[in-house]
Amino acid sequence: MLGTAAGGGLPQWNCACELCTRCRRGELAPRTQDCVAVSATGRDWFLLNAAPDLRAQLTATAELAPGPARRQTPLRGVLLTDAEIDHTLGLALLREGAGLTVWAPAPVLGALSTALPLREVIGQYHDWAWRVAAPAFTLDDGRLECAVFPLSGKRPRYAQAQPSAPDWVVAYRIRDPATGGVLAYAPCLATWPPGFSEFVADADCTLLDGTFHTAGEMSHVTASATNEQRRMGHIPITESLPLLNGGTTRWCYTHLNNTNPVADPASPQHRAVTTHGTHIPADGARFTL
């Protein structure tokens, strides 16, 4: 887990809320913006989203260091869950890399060609492959099997003029056929849609949207309207936590907003989540499935 925070990270550069202030004082661990790296072999790696913090995340992760050749990198591609700036701007930071592949829902690829033309920008440096994230596809010559679940039609603010579609936001399920291990990734979950429980039922680890703890959280911290938080497309933890089943799944909340009290391990909200058997990983957490 290269990063575990929502847009802006923790601390957010222009925020002096309690959590950001305490983080600057060294009382809370900082969090970079949400991004995950997965590999079947430990040699070839694929990113789930590409955060604006990506350069710092890559240089902080030994497994993603270049070499042995001067321009050789273990990074092979990126899977995008949506077209949000916080999940796509990192692509521009990879522009020096040749031979990368980006998978994304069709509306997202369209937005990155028009409303936010990262494909054109990157094309001035290297000719990447841009592929629609079909309902099922494979990575690393079949060593990882991917499934896609459409979550919502929420478009980014910059893409409001783009055509509507049900798969502007998706979740991924990635299975390693060699081990049978399954990872599910859904950092942007507006609701708990029909069929989603079945989609993640066989996951050994599910990284779930933990942006907000409660539905009115931002209105208390930033004086914003509660309905504005709803429009951002993130189900609060207090609504998703009761829906998490038991079994062998390791449920993990990620994509924490800087207003979310669960970022403080000493908070009662954090204790309530972990008492339920659910995890709140920090940046740098590693899972072997």
C-alpha positions as CSV (number, residue, x, y, z in Angstrom):
1,M,0.0,0.0,0.0
2,L,2.0,3.0,-1.3
3,G,-0.6,5.5,0.0
4,T,-3.7,5.4,2.1
5,A,-5.2,8.9,2.2
6,A,-7.8,10.6,0.2
7,G,-7.1,13.7,-2.0
8,G,-4.7,16.1,-0.4
9,G,-3.2,13.5,1.9
10,L,-2.5,13.9,5.6
11,P,-1.6,16.6,6.4
12,Q,-3.3,18.5,3.5
13,W,-1.2,21.4,2.4
14,N,-3.8,24.1,2.9
15,C,-5.6,22.7,6.0
16,A,-5.1,23.5,9.6
17,C,-7.7,21.2,11.0
18,E,-7.0,19.2,14.2
19,L,-5.7,16.1,12.5
20,C,-3.5,18.0,10.0
21,T,-2.1,20.2,12.8
22,R,-1.3,17.2,14.9
23,C,0.3,15.4,12.0
24,R,2.6,18.4,11.4
25,R,3.6,18.2,15.1
26,G,4.6,14.6,14.6
27,E,1.7,13.2,16.7
28,L,0.1,11.3,13.8
29,A,1.8,9.4,11.0
30,P,1.5,11.2,7.7
31,R,-0.4,9.5,4.8
32,T,0.1,10.0,1.1
33,Q,-2.7,9.8,-1.4
34,D,-4.2,6.4,-2.1
35,C,-2.2,4.0,-4.4
36,V,-1.4,0.3,-4.3
37,A,1.2,-1.8,-6.1
38,V,0.6,-5.5,-6.8
39,S,2.8,-8.3,-8.2
40,A,2.6,-12.0,-8.8
41,T,6.3,-12.6,-8.8
42,G,7.9,-9.6,-6.9
43,R,9.6,-8.7,-10.2
44,D,6.9,-7.1,-12.3
45,W,4.6,-4.6,-10.6
46,F,1.2,-3.0,-11.5
47,L,-0.2,0.1,-9.8
48,L,-3.8,0.5,-8.7
49,N,-4.4,4.2,-9.4
50,A,-1.6,6.8,-9.8
51,A,-1.6,9.4,-7.1
52,P,0.0,12.9,-7.4
53,D,2.4,11.6,-4.6
54,L,3.6,8.8,-6.9
55,R,7.2,9.8,-7.3
56,A,7.8,9.9,-3.5
57,Q,5.9,6.6,-3.1
58,L,8.0,4.9,-5.7
59,T,11.3,6.1,-4.3
60,A,10.3,5.0,-0.8
61,T,9.6,1.4,-1.9
62,A,12.6,-0.8,-2.4
63,E,10.7,-3.3,-4.6
64,L,10.0,-0.6,-7.1
65,A,13.5,0.7,-7.5
66,P,15.0,0.7,-11.0
67,G,17.8,-1.6,-12.1
68,P,19.9,-3.4,-12.8
69,A,20.1,-1.5,-16.1
70,R,20.2,2.2,-15.8
71,R,16.6,2.7,-17.2
72,Q,15.2,-0.6,-16.3
73,T,12.1,-0.5,-14.0
74,P,9.9,-3.2,-12.5
75,L,6.8,-1.1,-13.2
76,R,4.6,-2.6,-16.0
77,G,1.4,-0.7,-15.9
78,V,-1.5,1.0,-14.1
79,L,-5.1,0.1,-13.4
80,L,-7.4,3.2,-12.8
81,T,-10.6,2.9,-10.8
82,D,-11.9,6.3,-12.0
83,A,-10.9,9.6,-13.6
84,E,-10.4,11.7,-10.5
85,I,-7.4,14.0,-10.5
86,D,-6.2,12.4,-7.3
87,H,-6.0,9.0,-9.0
88,T,-4.7,10.0,-12.4
89,L,-2.2,12.8,-12.2
90,G,0.5,10.4,-11.2
91,L,0.5,9.1,-14.7
92,A,2.3,12.3,-15.8
93,L,5.1,11.6,-13.3
94,L,5.7,8.3,-15.2
95,R,6.1,10.0,-18.5
96,E,9.8,9.0,-18.7
97,G,8.9,5.3,-18.6
98,A,8.5,3.4,-21.9
99,G,6.3,0.4,-22.5
100,L,3.7,1.0,-19.9
101,T,0.1,-0.1,-20.2
102,V,-2.9,1.7,-18.6
103,W,-6.2,-0.1,-18.1
104,A,-9.3,1.9,-17.2
105,P,-13.1,2.0,-17.9
106,A,-14.0,3.4,-21.3
107,P,-15.4,6.7,-19.9
108,V,-12.2,7.3,-18.0
109,L,-10.0,6.7,-21.1
110,G,-12.2,9.1,-22.9
111,A,-11.9,11.8,-20.3
112,L,-8.1,11.4,-20.3
113,S,-8.1,12.0,-24.0
114,T,-10.4,15.1,-23.9
115,A,-11.3,16.8,-20.6
116,L,-7.9,16.0,-19.0
117,P,-5.7,15.1,-22.0
118,L,-3.0,13.2,-20.2
119,R,-2.9,10.6,-23.0
120,E,-1.8,13.4,-25.4
121,V,0.7,14.8,-23.0
122,I,2.3,11.4,-22.3
123,G,2.2,10.6,-26.0
124,Q,4.7,13.4,-26.5
125,Y,7.2,11.3,-24.5
126,H,6.4,7.6,-25.0
127,D,3.8,5.5,-26.9
128,W,2.0,3.7,-24.1
129,A,-0.8,1.1,-24.5
130,W,-4.2,2.3,-23.3
131,R,-6.7,-0.5,-22.8
132,V,-10.3,-0.7,-21.7
133,A,-10.7,-2.5,-18.4
134,A,-13.0,-5.3,-19.7
135,P,-15.1,-7.3,-17.3
136,A,-12.2,-9.8,-17.2
137,F,-8.6,-9.6,-18.3
138,T,-5.2,-10.7,-17.2
139,L,-1.9,-9.1,-16.2
140,D,1.7,-10.3,-16.4
141,D,1.1,-13.0,-19.1
142,G,-1.8,-14.5,-17.1
143,R,-0.1,-14.5,-13.7
144,L,-2.8,-12.2,-12.4
145,E,-6.5,-12.5,-13.2
146,C,-8.6,-9.3,-13.0
147,A,-12.3,-8.7,-12.8
148,V,-14.1,-5.4,-12.9
149,F,-17.2,-4.3,-11.1
150,P,-19.0,-1.0,-12.2
151,L,-19.8,1.0,-9.0
152,S,-21.2,4.3,-10.2
153,G,-21.6,6.9,-12.9
154,K,-20.0,9.7,-10.8
155,R,-17.9,11.9,-13.1
156,P,-15.1,14.2,-11.9
157,R,-15.9,17.9,-11.7
158,Y,-13.7,18.6,-14.7
159,A,-15.6,16.0,-16.8
160,Q,-19.2,17.0,-16.1
161,A,-19.7,17.7,-19.9
162,Q,-18.7,14.1,-20.7
163,P,-21.3,11.5,-21.6
164,S,-22.9,9.6,-18.7
165,A,-22.1,6.0,-18.2
166,P,-22.5,3.4,-15.3
167,D,-18.8,2.6,-15.1
168,W,-17.1,6.0,-14.4
169,V,-16.1,4.4,-11.1
170,V,-15.2,0.7,-10.8
171,A,-13.7,-1.8,-8.3
172,Y,-11.1,-4.5,-9.2
173,R,-10.7,-8.0,-8.0
174,I,-7.3,-9.5,-8.7
175,R,-6.5,-13.2,-8.3
176,D,-3.2,-14.9,-8.3
177,P,-4.0,-18.4,-9.8
178,A,-0.7,-19.8,-8.4
179,T,-1.6,-19.1,-4.8
180,G,-5.4,-18.6,-5.1
181,G,-5.0,-15.3,-3.2
182,V,-7.6,-12.6,-4.1
183,L,-7.3,-8.9,-3.5
184,A,-10.4,-6.6,-4.0
185,Y,-9.9,-2.8,-4.3
186,A,-12.7,-0.3,-4.0
187,P,-11.4,3.1,-2.8
188,C,-14.4,5.0,-4.2
189,L,-17.7,3.5,-3.1
190,A,-20.7,5.8,-3.2
191,T,-23.1,3.1,-2.0
192,W,-23.1,-0.6,-1.4
193,P,-24.6,-1.6,-4.7
194,P,-26.4,-4.9,-5.5
195,G,-23.9,-7.6,-6.4
196,F,-20.9,-6.0,-4.7
197,S,-21.0,-8.4,-1.8
198,E,-20.8,-11.3,-4.2
199,F,-18.0,-9.6,-6.1
200,V,-15.7,-9.4,-3.0
201,A,-17.0,-12.6,-1.3
202,D,-13.9,-14.7,-2.2
203,A,-11.4,-12.0,-1.4
204,D,-8.6,-12.7,1.1
205,C,-8.2,-8.9,1.5
206,T,-10.5,-6.1,0.5
207,L,-9.3,-2.5,0.5
208,L,-12.5,-0.5,1.0
209,D,-13.5,3.2,0.8
210,G,-12.8,4.7,4.2
211,T,-12.8,8.3,3.1
212,F,-15.2,9.5,5.8
213,H,-16.2,8.2,9.1
214,T,-19.7,9.8,9.3
215,A,-22.0,11.4,6.7
216,G,-21.7,14.8,8.3
217,E,-18.0,14.8,9.0
218,M,-16.8,17.5,6.7
219,S,-19.6,19.9,7.8
220,H,-18.2,19.8,11.3
221,V,-14.5,20.2,10.3
222,T,-14.6,22.5,7.3
223,A,-18.1,24.1,7.5
224,S,-19.1,22.5,4.2
225,A,-22.6,21.3,3.5
226,T,-23.4,17.7,4.4
227,N,-24.9,17.1,0.9
228,E,-21.6,18.3,-0.6
229,Q,-19.9,15.4,1.1
230,R,-22.5,13.0,-0.3
231,R,-22.0,14.2,-3.8
232,M,-18.3,13.3,-3.5
233,G,-19.3,9.7,-3.8
234,H,-18.0,8.0,-0.6
235,I,-20.1,5.9,1.7
236,P,-19.2,6.6,5.3
237,I,-17.6,4.0,7.5
238,T,-20.6,4.1,9.9
239,E,-22.8,2.8,7.0
240,S,-20.4,0.3,5.4
241,L,-19.0,-1.3,8.6
242,P,-22.2,-3.1,9.6
243,L,-22.3,-4.6,6.1
244,L,-18.9,-6.3,6.4
245,N,-19.3,-10.0,6.9
246,G,-17.0,-12.2,8.9
247,G,-15.3,-15.2,7.4
248,T,-11.7,-15.1,6.3
249,T,-11.7,-11.8,4.5
250,R,-9.3,-9.2,5.8
251,W,-11.3,-5.9,5.5
252,C,-9.2,-2.8,5.3
253,Y,-10.2,0.8,5.1
254,T,-8.1,3.1,2.9
255,H,-8.4,6.4,1.2
256,L,-8.9,8.3,4.5
257,N,-9.7,11.9,4.3
258,N,-7.8,14.4,6.5
259,T,-11.0,15.0,8.4
260,N,-11.5,11.3,9.3
261,P,-10.9,10.6,13.0
262,V,-10.0,7.0,12.4
263,A,-6.6,8.2,11.2
264,D,-5.8,8.7,14.9
265,P,-5.0,5.3,16.4
266,A,-6.0,6.6,19.9
267,S,-9.5,7.8,18.8
268,P,-12.7,6.0,19.9
269,Q,-13.6,5.9,16.2
270,H,-10.5,4.0,15.4
271,R,-11.1,1.6,18.2
272,A,-14.6,1.0,17.1
273,V,-13.5,0.0,13.6
274,T,-10.7,-2.3,14.8
275,T,-12.9,-3.9,17.5
276,H,-15.1,-4.9,14.6
277,G,-12.2,-6.9,13.3
278,T,-11.5,-4.4,10.5
279,H,-8.1,-2.9,9.8
280,I,-6.8,0.6,9.0
281,P,-3.4,0.1,7.4
282,A,-0.7,2.7,7.3
283,D,1.3,3.7,4.2
284,G,3.8,1.0,3.4
285,A,1.6,-1.9,4.7
286,R,2.3,-5.2,2.8
287,F,0.1,-8.2,2.3
288,T,0.9,-11.6,0.9
289,L,-2.1,-13.5,-0.4
